[in-house]
Amino acid sequence: MNYIQKIKRLYNLSETENYGFSENQILDLEKTLDIKLPLN
């Protein structure tokens, strides 16, 4: 378990919800950099 997961559990935040960038922004980044980011 990494620090982000620990913080999310401590504050009862969803581990699958993205609280930073929109899904479209993430998809654009992946396409631009030709990479696939992990889901967690």
N, C-alpha and C positions, 0 to 999 in steps of 0.2 A: 504494500500500500504506500503510495507516495503522499507528499504533503498536501497536494490539492485534494485528494480523496479524503484525507483526515479532516481537513477544514470543512469540506462539504458535509461530512457526517456530523461533525461537531455542531454545525449550524442547521442541520436537517435540510440541506439543499439536495436537489436531485443530482445524482452522479452522471446522468445522461443529458441533462439540460445544459445548453450552452448559454452562459451568462455574459458573454463578451461580444462576439461578432455574429452577424446574421448568417444563416446557412448559405445564402447566396454569396456573401463575401468570402466565406471559407471555400466554397466551390470555385469561385473565381481565382482565389489564391492557388488552390491545388492545380487548376488548369494552367495558370501562368507559369508556375514553377515546375510543372509536370511531375507532381508528387501526390501521394495519398497520405493525408494526416490520420493518425489513430483516432478512434472514436472517443476514447477516455482520456 
